[in-house]
Amino acid sequence: MARVTAPKHGANYRIEGEYIRGLFYSDGKRITRALCSVREVAYSAGGKKRTARQMDDAIQRVWEAKLADLNKASPGFCDASMKTVFTDWIDAGRAAGRKEATLQIHRLARDYYLDIVGDHQVEEPIGNPPRPGYDVRRSSKFIEGLRSKGLGAVRINVFISRLGSALRHAYDANILYRLPKLPRLKEQRLQPRVPSLGQVKAMLQRLTELSETWPDPAQRKSYGLHRLLLLLLLGTGIRRGEAYYLERSHVFLDERLITLVTTKTGQPRIVRIPVFLRSELERHFKDTPGARWVFEHPSQPGRQAWANPRGMSTAFRRHMAALGFPGEFKALHGFRALFASAGLNQVGVAAEAMKAQLGHAALETTLGHYVSSLDEAQLRAVDDMESRFFTDLLERKVSEKPKILN
């Protein structure tokens, strides 16, 4: 008897009038089986009418029980071991032409798993009532074992990803009837590389020169867009996606503000723009009348200059590499970090104001991830206190008032 599993795509049940039929997958074919009537799941045991969510949960329980019944007669049910799954997965990768370096990582993941967790059946009874599936507690044991070997979060997540790929292979081979959700470790977020002010100045000068003197008009416009993009990120600290989806109707030059509609959090917000950026945007709008987007394609009206935000970053990175600029300029996010770092460490902008401009939900994000030299800011704070208050306090006579109070 062929193994019965969940459908590869779509819902696992459908309502036909007053009855509900379950959808299953067996031997390459989609099959249906009667589950229950709508009335049976529409009300609880106490006679209370269920909500749509509660009704869906009840149908899922009936569907899983039916799946277990269909698989009871299957001779291969819960018989495959993890060692067999790993071996078949590695062999399939070799047959598909995977590189030897990739297969070596696969074998290392297998050896680590069998050493830490041991060999066991890929499917085990889980829950009450028991249902067949992979016990994710074993993956937690795998993580702890990798930690004890001195591996960091990044490498541990690599091996967890390989375990997930092996289980996906078992699922595709009808050995595992549902995929588990494996835990992952939170990796430490690295601070973005921040270019120096001298590098930014050199870059702006170069882009300004090329946007004015390059012989090809199309390339000249491309240099101009990249220059404007750099100024926008430096002057406002917005994200690359927010710059990509920025429409001209959302830019209010007289009030010196921009309304960001498409944001990372999904909540619109307002950012302020400096005077120099308002002048640059005014000039750009005069050169591109009738355009919808701030960064619109020069020859295709109504369309952005790049296919998507990632394409915008890729084009900028390649552009900067061709001009010979160092690696700091290969990530647009570095200019957002420069805006935050310079504002908090050198200018002394209030942290709450910077948080609102950057669109962070928590102040810790602003201070922890986007400020590269908070120690310098703290040192500057105590130096300012010393020069403006403590020096005068220690040197004045007892009969004199401190200058700060005069």
C-alpha positions as CSV (number, residue, x, y, z in Angstrom):
1,M,0.0,0.0,0.0
2,A,1.4,3.4,-1.0
3,R,2.0,6.0,1.7
4,V,-0.7,8.6,2.1
5,T,0.4,12.2,2.8
6,A,-0.9,15.7,2.8
7,P,-1.4,17.5,-0.5
8,K,1.7,19.1,-1.8
9,H,-0.1,22.4,-2.5
10,G,-3.3,24.0,-1.4
11,A,-5.9,23.2,1.3
12,N,-6.3,19.7,2.8
13,Y,-10.1,19.7,2.8
14,R,-13.1,21.1,1.0
15,I,-16.7,21.7,1.9
16,E,-19.3,20.2,-0.4
17,G,-22.7,21.3,0.7
18,E,-23.4,19.8,4.2
19,Y,-20.4,17.5,4.2
20,I,-16.6,17.9,4.4
21,R,-14.2,15.9,2.3
22,G,-10.5,15.5,3.1
23,L,-7.8,15.8,0.4
24,F,-4.8,13.5,0.5
25,Y,-1.9,12.5,-1.7
26,S,-0.9,8.9,-2.4
27,D,1.2,7.3,-5.1
28,G,1.4,10.5,-7.2
29,K,-2.3,11.0,-7.1
30,R,-4.7,13.2,-5.2
31,I,-7.4,11.3,-3.4
32,T,-10.4,12.4,-1.3
33,R,-12.1,10.8,1.6
34,A,-15.3,11.8,3.6
35,L,-14.4,13.4,6.9
36,C,-17.6,14.6,8.6
37,S,-20.7,16.8,8.2
38,V,-20.5,20.6,8.7
39,R,-22.8,20.4,11.7
40,E,-20.5,18.0,13.5
41,V,-17.7,20.6,13.6
42,A,-19.9,23.8,13.7
43,Y,-20.8,23.2,17.3
44,S,-18.7,22.3,20.4
45,A,-19.5,19.4,22.7
46,G,-21.4,21.8,24.9
47,G,-23.6,23.0,22.0
48,K,-21.8,26.4,21.6
49,K,-21.4,27.6,18.1
50,R,-17.7,27.7,17.0
51,T,-16.0,30.6,15.3
52,A,-14.5,30.1,11.8
53,R,-11.0,29.6,13.4
54,Q,-12.3,27.1,15.9
55,M,-14.2,25.3,13.2
56,D,-11.0,25.1,11.0
57,D,-9.1,23.6,14.0
58,A,-11.8,21.0,14.5
59,I,-11.6,20.0,10.8
60,Q,-7.9,19.7,11.0
61,R,-8.1,17.3,14.0
62,V,-10.6,15.1,12.1
63,W,-8.4,15.3,9.0
64,E,-5.3,14.2,10.9
65,A,-7.2,11.3,12.5
66,K,-8.3,10.2,9.0
67,L,-4.7,10.4,7.7
68,A,-3.5,8.2,10.6
69,D,-6.2,5.7,9.8
70,L,-5.3,5.6,6.1
71,N,-1.7,5.0,7.0
72,K,-2.2,2.2,9.5
73,A,-1.9,-0.5,6.8
74,S,1.2,1.0,5.3
75,P,4.1,-1.4,5.8
76,G,6.7,1.5,5.7
77,F,5.0,3.7,8.3
78,C,7.6,5.1,10.8
79,D,10.1,2.5,9.7
80,A,12.7,4.7,8.0
81,S,15.6,5.7,10.2
82,M,17.4,9.1,10.2
83,K,20.6,7.5,9.0
84,T,18.7,6.1,5.9
85,V,17.1,9.5,5.3
86,F,20.5,11.3,5.5
87,T,22.1,8.8,3.2
88,D,19.4,8.9,0.6
89,W,19.5,12.7,0.7
90,I,23.2,12.8,0.1
91,D,23.0,10.3,-2.7
92,A,20.2,12.3,-4.3
93,G,22.4,15.4,-4.1
94,R,25.3,13.6,-5.7
95,A,23.0,12.4,-8.5
96,A,21.7,15.9,-9.1
97,G,25.3,17.2,-9.6
98,R,25.9,18.9,-6.2
99,K,29.4,20.1,-5.7
100,E,31.7,18.0,-3.5
101,A,32.2,20.8,-1.0
102,T,28.4,21.0,-0.5
103,L,28.2,17.2,-0.1
104,Q,31.0,17.4,2.4
105,I,28.8,19.7,4.6
106,H,25.9,17.4,4.2
107,R,28.0,14.4,5.4
108,L,29.3,16.5,8.3
109,A,25.7,17.4,9.3
110,R,24.8,13.7,9.2
111,D,27.8,12.7,11.3
112,Y,27.1,15.4,13.9
113,Y,23.5,14.4,14.1
114,L,24.1,10.7,14.5
115,D,26.8,11.4,17.1
116,I,24.7,13.8,19.2
117,V,21.2,12.6,18.8
118,G,21.8,9.0,17.6
119,D,19.9,7.0,15.0
120,H,16.1,6.8,15.4
121,Q,13.0,6.5,13.3
122,V,12.2,9.6,11.4
123,E,8.6,9.4,12.4
124,E,7.5,8.9,16.0
125,P,4.2,9.2,17.9
126,I,3.8,12.8,19.1
127,G,1.2,14.4,21.2
128,N,-2.0,13.2,22.8
129,P,-3.7,11.6,20.9
130,P,-0.4,10.5,19.4
131,R,0.2,11.5,15.8
132,P,3.1,10.5,13.5
133,G,5.8,13.1,12.9
134,Y,9.3,14.2,13.5
135,D,9.9,15.1,17.2
136,V,11.4,18.6,17.2
137,R,12.8,18.0,20.7
138,R,15.5,16.0,19.0
139,S,16.5,19.1,16.9
140,S,16.8,21.0,20.2
141,K,19.1,18.3,21.5
142,F,21.0,18.6,18.3
143,I,21.5,22.4,18.8
144,E,22.7,21.9,22.4
145,G,25.2,19.3,21.3
146,L,26.6,21.6,18.6
147,R,26.9,24.3,21.2
148,S,28.9,22.0,23.4
149,K,31.3,21.5,20.5
150,G,32.0,25.2,20.5
151,L,30.0,26.1,17.4
152,G,28.6,29.6,17.0
153,A,25.0,30.5,16.1
154,V,25.8,30.9,12.4
155,R,27.3,27.5,11.9
156,I,24.6,25.9,14.1
157,N,21.9,27.4,11.8
158,V,23.8,26.0,8.8
159,F,23.5,22.4,10.2
160,I,19.9,23.0,11.3
161,S,19.2,24.1,7.7
162,R,20.8,20.8,6.4
163,L,18.6,18.8,8.8
164,G,15.6,20.6,7.4
165,S,16.7,19.8,3.9
166,A,17.0,16.1,4.8
167,L,13.5,16.1,6.3
168,R,12.2,17.9,3.2
169,H,13.7,15.0,1.1
170,A,11.9,12.5,3.3
171,Y,8.7,14.4,2.9
172,D,9.0,14.5,-0.9
173,A,9.7,10.7,-0.8
174,N,6.5,10.1,1.1
175,I,8.4,9.0,4.2
176,L,7.4,11.9,6.3
177,Y,3.8,13.1,6.0
178,R,4.3,16.6,7.3
179,L,7.2,18.9,7.7
180,P,8.2,20.1,11.2
181,K,9.1,23.7,12.1
182,L,12.7,23.5,13.3
183,P,14.1,26.0,15.9
184,R,16.8,28.4,14.8
185,L,19.2,30.4,16.8
186,K,19.1,34.2,16.7
187,E,22.4,35.3,15.0
188,Q,24.2,38.3,16.4
189,R,23.5,41.2,14.0
190,L,26.7,42.9,12.8
191,Q,26.9,46.6,12.5
192,P,27.0,47.8,8.9
193,R,30.2,49.1,7.5
194,V,30.1,52.9,7.6
195,P,32.0,55.0,5.1
196,S,34.1,58.0,6.3
197,L,33.1,61.5,5.5
198,G,36.1,61.9,3.3
199,Q,35.1,58.9,1.2
200,V,31.5,60.2,0.9
201,K,32.8,63.6,-0.3
202,A,35.1,62.0,-2.9
203,M,32.2,59.9,-4.1
204,L,29.8,62.8,-4.5
205,Q,32.4,64.8,-6.4
206,R,33.0,62.0,-8.8
207,L,29.3,61.4,-9.4
208,T,28.6,65.1,-9.8
209,E,31.4,65.3,-12.4
210,L,30.2,62.2,-14.3
211,S,26.5,63.3,-14.3
212,E,27.5,66.6,-15.9
213,T,30.3,65.6,-18.4
214,W,29.7,62.0,-19.5
215,P,29.1,61.9,-23.3
216,D,26.3,59.3,-23.2
217,P,23.0,61.0,-22.1
218,A,21.5,57.7,-20.8
219,Q,24.6,57.0,-18.7
220,R,24.7,60.6,-17.6
221,K,21.1,60.3,-16.2
222,S,22.1,57.0,-14.5
223,Y,25.0,58.8,-12.7
224,G,22.5,61.6,-11.7
225,L,20.1,59.1,-10.2
226,H,22.8,57.4,-8.2
227,R,24.0,60.8,-6.9
228,L,20.4,61.7,-5.9
229,L,20.0,58.3,-4.2
230,L,23.1,58.8,-2.2
231,L,22.1,62.3,-1.1
232,L,18.6,61.1,-0.1
233,L,20.0,58.3,2.0
234,L,22.6,60.6,3.6
235,G,20.2,63.4,4.2
236,T,17.2,61.5,5.7
237,G,18.5,58.1,6.8
238,I,15.6,56.2,5.2
239,R,15.9,52.6,4.0
240,R,16.6,51.5,0.5
241,G,13.0,50.1,0.0
242,E,11.5,53.3,1.2
243,A,13.6,55.3,-1.3
244,Y,12.7,52.9,-4.1
245,Y,8.9,53.2,-3.6
246,L,9.0,57.0,-3.0
247,E,6.5,58.9,-5.1
248,R,6.8,62.5,-6.0
249,S,3.3,63.2,-4.6
250,H,4.6,62.2,-1.2
251,V,7.4,64.8,-1.2
252,F,6.4,68.2,0.2
253,L,9.2,70.6,-0.5
254,D,7.7,73.7,1.1
255,E,7.2,71.9,4.4
256,R,10.5,70.0,4.0
257,L,9.0,66.6,4.7
258,I,8.4,63.3,3.0
259,T,5.5,60.9,3.8
260,L,6.8,57.4,3.5
261,V,3.8,55.1,2.6
262,T,5.7,51.9,1.9
263,T,7.8,51.1,5.0
264,K,9.4,48.1,6.6
265,T,6.9,48.1,9.4
266,G,3.9,48.7,7.2
267,Q,3.0,51.9,9.1
268,P,3.4,55.2,7.2
269,R,5.7,57.8,8.8
270,I,6.9,61.3,8.2
271,V,10.6,62.2,7.8
272,R,12.2,65.6,7.5
273,I,14.6,66.7,4.8
274,P,17.5,69.2,5.0
275,V,17.7,72.4,2.9
276,F,20.3,71.1,0.6
277,L,18.2,68.0,-0.3
278,R,15.2,70.1,-0.9
279,S,17.2,72.1,-3.5
280,E,18.4,68.9,-5.1
281,L,14.9,67.5,-5.3
282,E,13.6,70.7,-6.8
283,R,16.2,70.6,-9.5
284,H,15.4,66.9,-10.2
285,F,11.7,67.5,-10.4
286,K,12.2,70.3,-12.9
287,D,14.3,68.0,-15.1
288,T,11.7,65.2,-15.0
289,P,8.3,66.8,-15.3
290,G,5.3,64.5,-15.0
291,A,7.1,61.6,-13.4
292,R,5.3,59.5,-10.8
293,W,8.3,58.1,-9.0
294,V,11.2,60.1,-7.6
295,F,13.6,57.5,-9.2
296,E,11.8,56.9,-12.4
297,H,13.2,55.1,-15.5
298,P,14.5,57.8,-17.9
299,S,13.0,56.2,-21.0
300,Q,10.0,54.3,-19.6
301,P,7.5,56.7,-17.9
302,G,5.6,55.3,-14.9
303,R,8.2,52.7,-14.2
304,Q,10.9,52.8,-11.5
305,A,14.5,53.0,-12.7
306,W,15.3,49.5,-11.2
307,A,13.3,46.3,-11.1
308,N,13.1,46.1,-7.3
309,P,15.0,47.4,-4.2
310,R,17.5,44.6,-4.5
311,G,18.1,45.4,-8.1
312,M,18.7,49.0,-7.0
313,S,21.3,47.9,-4.5
314,T,23.0,45.6,-7.0
315,A,23.2,48.3,-9.7
316,F,24.6,50.8,-7.1
317,R,27.2,48.2,-5.9
318,R,28.4,47.4,-9.4
319,H,28.5,51.0,-10.3
320,M,30.7,51.9,-7.4
321,A,33.0,48.9,-8.0
322,A,33.4,50.1,-11.6
323,L,34.4,53.6,-10.3
324,G,37.0,52.0,-8.0
325,F,35.5,52.9,-4.7
326,P,36.2,50.7,-1.6
327,G,33.9,48.1,-0.1
328,E,32.2,50.6,2.3
329,F,30.2,51.9,-0.7
330,K,28.9,48.5,-1.7
331,A,26.0,48.5,0.8
332,L,23.4,51.3,0.7
333,H,22.6,50.5,4.4
334,G,25.9,51.9,5.4
335,F,24.8,55.5,4.5
336,R,21.8,55.1,6.8
337,A,24.2,54.0,9.5
338,L,26.4,57.0,8.8
339,F,23.3,59.3,9.1
340,A,22.5,57.8,12.6
341,S,26.1,57.7,13.8
342,A,27.0,61.2,12.7
343,G,23.8,62.6,14.1
344,L,24.1,61.0,17.6
345,N,27.9,61.0,18.0
346,Q,29.1,64.2,16.3
347,V,26.1,66.5,16.1
348,G,24.4,65.5,19.3
349,V,20.9,64.9,17.9
350,A,18.4,63.7,20.6
351,A,18.1,59.9,20.5
352,E,14.3,60.0,20.4
353,A,14.3,62.4,17.4
354,M,16.8,60.1,15.6
355,K,14.6,57.1,16.4
356,A,11.5,58.8,14.9
357,Q,13.5,59.8,11.7
358,L,14.8,56.3,11.2
359,G,11.5,54.6,11.9
360,H,12.6,52.3,14.7
361,A,10.1,50.8,17.1
362,A,12.6,50.7,20.0
363,L,15.3,53.1,21.1
364,E,17.6,50.2,21.7
365,T,17.7,49.4,18.0
366,T,18.9,53.0,17.2
367,L,21.6,52.9,19.8
368,G,22.6,49.3,19.5
369,H,22.7,48.6,15.7
370,Y,23.2,51.9,14.0
371,V,25.6,53.8,16.2
372,S,29.2,52.7,15.5
373,S,31.0,54.8,18.2
374,L,28.7,55.2,21.2
375,D,31.8,55.2,23.5
376,E,33.0,58.4,21.8
377,A,29.6,60.0,22.4
378,Q,29.8,59.2,26.1
379,L,33.3,60.5,26.3
380,R,32.3,63.7,24.6
381,A,29.3,64.1,26.9
382,V,31.5,64.0,30.0
383,D,34.0,66.3,28.4
384,D,31.2,68.8,27.6
385,M,30.0,68.6,31.2
386,E,33.6,69.2,32.4
387,S,34.2,72.3,30.2
388,R,30.8,73.8,30.8
389,F,30.1,73.0,34.5
390,F,32.7,71.1,36.5
391,T,35.7,73.3,35.6
392,D,33.9,76.5,36.6
393,L,32.5,74.8,39.7
394,L,35.9,73.7,40.9
395,E,37.8,76.9,40.1
396,R,35.3,79.6,41.3
397,K,35.3,81.1,44.7
398,V,32.8,80.0,47.3
399,S,31.1,83.4,47.2
400,E,30.6,83.3,43.4
401,K,27.7,81.8,41.5
402,P,28.6,79.3,38.8
403,K,28.5,80.8,35.3
404,I,25.9,78.4,34.1
405,L,23.4,79.9,36.6
406,N,24.1,83.5,35.7
